[in-house]
Amino acid sequence: MRHAFVGTMTIVDTVSIQLALTKGLFRSEGLTVRTRTIQGGAAGIPLLKSGQLDRATSLRS
């Protein structure tokens, strides 16, 4: 099982990640996903650089 740590914001743009978690779609592909709430893209960058997150989401422009 592979693991991924994803930073998400509490906005509608991240609903697809939450829905996939709820439906077990990541797990069915052999991936354990853990989320961490971040306050924006700028807050996610240091976490990505330090390896605390594998991926981060923020507002789309």
SULNOR-V247761 format. One record per backbone hydrogen bond with DSSP energy under -1.0 kcal/mol. NH is the residue of the N-H (numbers start at 1). CO is the residue of the C=O. Records with the same first field share a line. If there is no record, write none. Layout:
# SULNOR-V247761
NH = CO, CO
This chain:
# SULNOR-V247761
2 = 30
4 = 32
6 = 34
7 = 55
8 = 36
11 = 9
14 = 11
15 = 12
18 = 14
19 = 15
20 = 16
21 = 17
22 = 18
23 = 19
25 = 20
28 = 24
29 = 26
30 = 27
31 = 26
32 = 2
34 = 4
36 = 6
38 = 8
44 = 40
45 = 41
48 = 44
49 = 45
50 = 46
52 = 47
53 = 47
54 = 5
55 = 5
57 = 7
